[in-house]
Amino acid sequence: MNEQVLKSILIFTDGACSGNPGPGGWAAVLVSPRGEVRELGGGLDQTTNNEMELMASIEALKRVREISDPVVLYTDSTYVIRGITQWIWGWRKKGWKNAAGEDVSHKVLWEKLSSLVQARGPQGKVTWLYSRGHQGTPGNERCDEIAVAFSKKKWIDLYSGPLVKYPIAIYDLPEDGSLPEIKPKQEKKAAYCYLSKVGGVVYRHSDWASCERRVKGQSGALFKKAMSPSEIGEILKSWGLSENTEIKNG
């Protein structure tokens, strides 16, 4: 195991929300280098998953703000990690606007989290690591259990005591705590055309609007988007028609 982790406050956090927005819960498990474990949890009636993820990290860091040990914090929220380590500087520079020029969500929570992180200084530095959710990592699974219980307003026993009596293998950590790469957004490929079949007559449309006008309210009408010329024949076949069926322009 990494010696840095053993000499640090180990924290796992998670958030849960039913409906997003809807009732939600947050959770954290804290382990001190001196072998003490503390489980935390809470919830709100109307919230979002991102808000609960932020609350989990905030409440965890609040509980250890008087302790100068460094912190290793695992979360399954790429939103929280990228926000606090990358995006927040640009948000502030732009007057709390995101890349699209819109107001940044949860500004107050981001400010609270940033303040807690900065107050720790270099000695109590927070190292943010990624733990993919629902992959069997004990700390993440336990936090998920607690957060879900609070989101559903179900009673759950929160442990506070020595590590030797803690039933969770909290130091069974992910092999890789790095963030997954951001996948570039793929532009949606435009449709080659739209086909409609009403009363046995097939039409080709250049856009969905004209196709929709033809089939709307028509009993037994069929319609399909074709992404290439070769798909037109396949669509006709699926409708029980010949590839040579006459197609009118709509």
ChimeraX attribute file (.defattr): number of C-alpha atoms within 10 A of each C-alpha:
attribute: neighborCount
match mode: 1-to-1
recipient: residues
	/A:1	9
	/A:2	7
	/A:3	7
	/A:4	12
	/A:5	19
	/A:6	16
	/A:7	15
	/A:8	22
	/A:9	25
	/A:10	23
	/A:11	27
	/A:12	29
	/A:13	35
	/A:14	34
	/A:15	33
	/A:16	30
	/A:17	27
	/A:18	17
	/A:19	12
	/A:20	14
	/A:21	14
	/A:22	15
	/A:23	21
	/A:24	29
	/A:25	33
	/A:26	32
	/A:27	32
	/A:28	32
	/A:29	27
	/A:30	24
	/A:31	24
	/A:32	21
	/A:33	15
	/A:34	12
	/A:35	13
	/A:36	16
	/A:37	22
	/A:38	19
	/A:39	21
	/A:40	20
	/A:41	25
	/A:42	21
	/A:43	24
	/A:44	18
	/A:45	16
	/A:46	15
	/A:47	20
	/A:48	20
	/A:49	22
	/A:50	21
	/A:51	23
	/A:52	25
	/A:53	27
	/A:54	25
	/A:55	26
	/A:56	28
	/A:57	24
	/A:58	21
	/A:59	20
	/A:60	22
	/A:61	22
	/A:62	14
	/A:63	12
	/A:64	18
	/A:65	14
	/A:66	11
	/A:67	13
	/A:68	15
	/A:69	18
	/A:70	22
	/A:71	27
	/A:72	22
	/A:73	25
	/A:74	26
	/A:75	27
	/A:76	22
	/A:77	22
	/A:78	19
	/A:79	13
	/A:80	21
	/A:81	20
	/A:82	13
	/A:83	17
	/A:84	18
	/A:85	12
	/A:86	11
	/A:87	15
	/A:88	20
	/A:89	12
	/A:90	14
	/A:91	18
	/A:92	14
	/A:93	9
	/A:94	13
	/A:95	11
	/A:96	17
	/A:97	17
	/A:98	16
	/A:99	12
	/A:100	7
	/A:101	11
	/A:102	9
	/A:103	14
	/A:104	17
	/A:105	13
	/A:106	11
	/A:107	15
	/A:108	10
	/A:109	14
	/A:110	20
	/A:111	14
	/A:112	15
	/A:113	20
	/A:114	16
	/A:115	12
	/A:116	19
	/A:117	21
	/A:118	12
	/A:119	12
	/A:120	20
	/A:121	12
	/A:122	11
	/A:123	10
	/A:124	21
	/A:125	17
	/A:126	20
	/A:127	16
	/A:128	20
	/A:129	21
	/A:130	20
	/A:131	27
	/A:132	20
	/A:133	14
	/A:134	11
	/A:135	10
	/A:136	14
	/A:137	17
	/A:138	18
	/A:139	27
	/A:140	28
	/A:141	19
	/A:142	22
	/A:143	25
	/A:144	24
	/A:145	18
	/A:146	29
	/A:147	30
	/A:148	26
	/A:149	21
	/A:150	25
	/A:151	25
	/A:152	17
	/A:153	16
	/A:154	9
	/A:155	9
	/A:156	13
	/A:157	7
	/A:158	12
	/A:159	14
	/A:160	16
	/A:161	13
	/A:162	14
	/A:163	18
	/A:164	10
	/A:165	11
	/A:166	15
	/A:167	8
	/A:168	13
	/A:169	12
	/A:170	21
	/A:171	14
	/A:172	12
	/A:173	18
	/A:174	18
	/A:175	8
	/A:176	11
	/A:177	15
	/A:178	13
	/A:179	16
	/A:180	10
	/A:181	6
	/A:182	7
	/A:183	6
	/A:184	6
	/A:185	6
	/A:186	6
	/A:187	6
	/A:188	6
	/A:189	7
	/A:190	11
	/A:191	13
	/A:192	15
	/A:193	19
	/A:194	22
	/A:195	24
	/A:196	23
	/A:197	21
	/A:198	15
	/A:199	10
	/A:200	12
	/A:201	12
	/A:202	20
	/A:203	18
	/A:204	21
	/A:205	20
	/A:206	14
	/A:207	16
	/A:208	15
	/A:209	10
	/A:210	14
	/A:211	22
	/A:212	14
	/A:213	10
	/A:214	18
	/A:215	16
	/A:216	10
	/A:217	9
	/A:218	12
	/A:219	9
	/A:220	10
	/A:221	15
	/A:222	17
	/A:223	20
	/A:224	17
	/A:225	20
	/A:226	19
	/A:227	14
	/A:228	12
	/A:229	10
	/A:230	9
	/A:231	15
	/A:232	21
	/A:233	17
	/A:234	15
	/A:235	18
	/A:236	19
	/A:237	13
	/A:238	10
	/A:239	13
	/A:240	9
	/A:241	15
	/A:242	13
	/A:243	13
	/A:244	8
	/A:245	12
	/A:246	11
	/A:247	16
	/A:248	12
	/A:249	10
	/A:250	15
